[in-house]
Amino acid sequence: MQSRKKLNDDRRIRIEAHLYKIAMHPITGFGILLTLILGLPILGILLAGYSLPTHLTIFSISIEPGEASISWLTVGILTVLITIALTPLIWRFLHFPAPTKDQSLRRKDFPWWGWIAFLWVAGSWLLAWARFSWFEPWQPHTFPLLWFGYILALNAFTHQRSGHCLLLDRPRFLGHLFLLSAGFWWTFEYLNQFVKNWHYVNLPETSHFEYILHTSIAFSTVLPSVLSTYEWLATIPRLTRPFGNWHPLSWMNDQSIGWLFFSSGSIGLGMIGIWPTALFPLLWLCPLCLLLGIQFIRKKKTCVHELAQGDWRPLVLSALAALVCGFWWELWNVYSLVHWEYTIPYVHAFKLFEMPIVGYAGYVPFGILCLAVTEAAVGISKESPIDNGTPKKAT
């Protein structure tokens, strides 16, 4: 009897260990996240008794415009809130002593392949904005050309400043980022079917397979672009030193914060399906809250945990990286044949390129989400582009 009981106990322990391993695997976390993102807006609509959006599918991008409007009260309130949020960061940056030369990273020769990247970007830019008759069959597909060149150029800048870069040091992880990025952006295209904040113009008529292939290639550049920019910014001491040891938020280590993130993200996504016009900003906040909540609950380290030690660099640099990429996304988009246009409620005014100025605030949580997704994927790739929340630098 005792030997049988011991065998049963051993079997139970092995089963529990196996189940724990499955629960802690990054794929499990992403599976939970994807299920919630896909299902919660629909659940909200069904509970409210409303009709689902027409032609709602996972692999679909919007071609019909939504409703753009302007409310000066909303613009004013959002401007004040954004200013209040950014003022401490700007104040800290401006009043922190600039590093001396010996504190900066030693510059190295600019790599030869960086010059190829410049020519690549310049040529792609010309092809995207011009309308050469001989290039007409490929004119709709200039977006990935531009961003492949951008990624190569940013890796060259990073290598010049630190001697390291994603492309040379962690090429397999960079390749995984391309694959992850395609699915990552498809989720935003899915959520956009509820809020209809942007739509695409001049899409070519292709088969369904070609449509998914071409758009997935374009979407695959998002995470590599943001993370390559993030690593480059991390080599600039003027940006990193002010935020490496700032106000610690010790409560960020509290497990209950994870449940707060999870519940707020879940409720917000459900309400997007019910009130998409009023709550469209939650499109950029809720996926981040959900992912952070899932990682907290699963006791996985995230970029926001660094705030407990007063390290704000991961959040500041990732947000700034997305803003840098956002500028180039919007600039290169504006005169391209296939491009996107915005129809944003309440704040559709004062546009920079196609994007209303207030809309650029969405790049801040989006950049943090890009970093959080990358961190969560570390267990899949086995190669991390970050070291304790901050990109690896030269020794």
KAQUI-V416803 format. One record per residue. N is the residue number from 1. RES is the residue in one letter. PHI is phi in whole degrees, -180 to 180 (NA if undefined). PSI is psi as a letter, one per 40 degrees, with the letter a starting at -180 (* if undefined). Layout:
BEGIN
n = (N	N)
res = (RES	RES)
phi = (PHI	PHI)
psi = (PSI	PSI)
END
This chain:
BEGIN
n = (1	2	3	4	5	6	7	8	9	10	11	12	13	14	15	16	17	18	19	20	21	22	23	24	25	26	27	28	29	30	31	32	33	34	35	36	37	38	39	40	41	42	43	44	45	46	47	48	49	50	51	52	53	54	55	56	57	58	59	60	61	62	63	64	65	66	67	68	69	70	71	72	73	74	75	76	77	78	79	80	81	82	83	84	85	86	87	88	89	90	91	92	93	94	95	96	97	98	99	100	101	102	103	104	105	106	107	108	109	110	111	112	113	114	115	116	117	118	119	120	121	122	123	124	125	126	127	128	129	130	131	132	133	134	135	136	137	138	139	140	141	142	143	144	145	146	147	148	149	150	151	152	153	154	155	156	157	158	159	160	161	162	163	164	165	166	167	168	169	170	171	172	173	174	175	176	177	178	179	180	181	182	183	184	185	186	187	188	189	190	191	192	193	194	195	196	197	198	199	200	201	202	203	204	205	206	207	208	209	210	211	212	213	214	215	216	217	218	219	220	221	222	223	224	225	226	227	228	229	230	231	232	233	234	235	236	237	238	239	240	241	242	243	244	245	246	247	248	249	250	251	252	253	254	255	256	257	258	259	260	261	262	263	264	265	266	267	268	269	270	271	272	273	274	275	276	277	278	279	280	281	282	283	284	285	286	287	288	289	290	291	292	293	294	295	296	297	298	299	300	301	302	303	304	305	306	307	308	309	310	311	312	313	314	315	316	317	318	319	320	321	322	323	324	325	326	327	328	329	330	331	332	333	334	335	336	337	338	339	340	341	342	343	344	345	346	347	348	349	350	351	352	353	354	355	356	357	358	359	360	361	362	363	364	365	366	367	368	369	370	371	372	373	374	375	376	377	378	379	380	381	382	383	384	385	386	387	388	389	390	391	392	393	394	395)
res = (M	Q	S	R	K	K	L	N	D	D	R	R	I	R	I	E	A	H	L	Y	K	I	A	M	H	P	I	T	G	F	G	I	L	L	T	L	I	L	G	L	P	I	L	G	I	L	L	A	G	Y	S	L	P	T	H	L	T	I	F	S	I	S	I	E	P	G	E	A	S	I	S	W	L	T	V	G	I	L	T	V	L	I	T	I	A	L	T	P	L	I	W	R	F	L	H	F	P	A	P	T	K	D	Q	S	L	R	R	K	D	F	P	W	W	G	W	I	A	F	L	W	V	A	G	S	W	L	L	A	W	A	R	F	S	W	F	E	P	W	Q	P	H	T	F	P	L	L	W	F	G	Y	I	L	A	L	N	A	F	T	H	Q	R	S	G	H	C	L	L	L	D	R	P	R	F	L	G	H	L	F	L	L	S	A	G	F	W	W	T	F	E	Y	L	N	Q	F	V	K	N	W	H	Y	V	N	L	P	E	T	S	H	F	E	Y	I	L	H	T	S	I	A	F	S	T	V	L	P	S	V	L	S	T	Y	E	W	L	A	T	I	P	R	L	T	R	P	F	G	N	W	H	P	L	S	W	M	N	D	Q	S	I	G	W	L	F	F	S	S	G	S	I	G	L	G	M	I	G	I	W	P	T	A	L	F	P	L	L	W	L	C	P	L	C	L	L	L	G	I	Q	F	I	R	K	K	K	T	C	V	H	E	L	A	Q	G	D	W	R	P	L	V	L	S	A	L	A	A	L	V	C	G	F	W	W	E	L	W	N	V	Y	S	L	V	H	W	E	Y	T	I	P	Y	V	H	A	F	K	L	F	E	M	P	I	V	G	Y	A	G	Y	V	P	F	G	I	L	C	L	A	V	T	E	A	A	V	G	I	S	K	E	S	P	I	D	N	G	T	P	K	K	A	T)
phi = (NA	-65	-65	-66	-63	-64	-63	-64	-65	-64	-64	-64	-64	-65	-65	-63	-65	-66	-64	-64	-63	-64	-64	-87	-69	-56	-62	-63	-61	-67	-63	-63	-61	-64	-60	-69	-63	-73	-95	-65	-60	-65	-60	-61	-63	-66	-65	-82	79	-94	-91	-71	-57	-65	57	-70	-141	-74	-98	-146	-119	-77	-119	-103	-70	-89	-108	-93	-155	-134	-128	-64	-65	-64	-59	-65	-63	-64	-62	-63	-64	-64	-63	-62	-69	-88	-56	-60	-67	-66	-61	-61	-65	-71	-101	-89	-58	-68	-67	-78	-61	-73	-88	-85	-69	-71	-74	-114	-62	-69	-67	-62	-72	-68	-68	-63	-62	-61	-64	-61	-64	-61	-65	-67	-62	-61	-65	-70	-96	-84	-133	-75	-63	-70	-98	-53	-63	-105	-56	-71	-117	-84	-57	-65	-60	-60	-83	-64	-66	-61	-61	-64	-65	-66	-66	-67	-60	-64	-64	-63	-82	-123	82	-133	-166	-57	-62	-92	-86	-137	-64	-67	-64	-60	-63	-64	-63	-60	-66	-64	-64	-60	-66	-57	-77	-58	-65	-72	-64	-63	-66	-67	-66	-89	-95	53	-86	-147	-147	-106	-121	67	-67	-74	-82	-139	-71	-62	-65	-63	-60	-67	-63	-65	-69	-65	-63	-64	-67	-67	-89	-65	-64	-59	-66	-67	-70	-67	-66	-59	-65	-65	-61	-70	-91	-105	-57	-62	-92	-86	-64	-63	-113	-77	-146	-118	-74	-74	-115	-61	-70	-70	-90	-75	-62	-66	-62	-62	-68	-66	-59	-63	-69	-67	-65	-66	-63	-62	-65	-64	-76	-59	-66	-88	-126	-64	-71	-76	-111	-58	-62	-65	-55	-95	-96	-66	-59	-64	-61	-63	-64	-61	-61	-63	-67	-61	-63	-83	60	-102	-74	-129	-64	-77	-63	-63	-64	-64	-97	82	-95	-96	-59	-56	-72	-65	-69	-68	-65	-66	-62	-67	-66	-62	-62	-60	-59	-72	-57	-71	-65	-69	-71	-63	-113	-75	-63	-88	-148	-110	-129	-104	-135	-106	-71	75	-124	-82	-155	53	-80	-109	64	-90	-91	-60	-53	-61	-65	-65	-62	-65	-69	-66	-66	-63	-64	-64	-63	-58	-67	-63	-64	-62	-62	-65	-87	-56	-67	-82	-86	67	-131	-104	-84	-129	-130	57	86	-127	-55	-66	-122	-69	-91)
psi = (d	d	d	d	d	d	d	d	d	d	d	d	d	d	d	d	d	d	d	d	d	d	d	e	h	d	d	d	d	d	d	d	d	d	d	d	d	d	d	d	d	d	d	d	d	d	d	e	f	i	i	i	i	h	f	h	i	d	g	h	i	h	e	h	i	a	h	i	i	h	h	d	d	d	d	d	d	d	d	d	d	d	d	d	d	d	d	d	d	d	d	d	d	d	e	h	h	i	i	i	d	e	e	i	i	h	i	i	i	h	i	d	e	d	d	d	d	d	d	d	d	d	d	d	d	d	d	d	d	i	g	h	d	e	e	d	d	e	d	e	f	e	d	d	d	d	d	d	d	d	d	d	d	d	d	d	d	d	d	d	d	e	e	i	i	d	d	d	d	f	d	d	d	d	d	d	d	d	d	d	d	d	d	d	d	d	d	d	d	d	d	e	e	d	d	f	d	i	i	i	i	f	h	i	h	i	i	d	d	d	d	d	d	d	d	d	d	d	d	e	e	d	d	d	d	d	d	d	d	d	d	d	d	e	e	h	d	d	d	d	d	d	e	d	g	a	h	i	g	d	e	e	e	h	d	d	d	d	d	d	d	d	d	d	d	d	d	d	d	d	d	d	d	d	g	d	d	d	f	d	d	e	d	e	d	d	d	d	d	d	d	d	d	d	d	d	d	e	f	i	i	i	d	e	d	d	d	d	e	e	h	e	d	d	d	d	d	d	d	d	d	d	d	d	d	d	d	d	d	d	d	d	d	d	e	i	d	h	i	i	i	i	g	h	i	d	f	g	i	g	h	h	b	e	h	i	d	d	d	e	d	d	d	d	d	d	d	d	d	d	d	d	d	d	d	d	e	d	d	d	d	e	h	h	e	i	h	f	e	h	i	i	i	i	*)
END
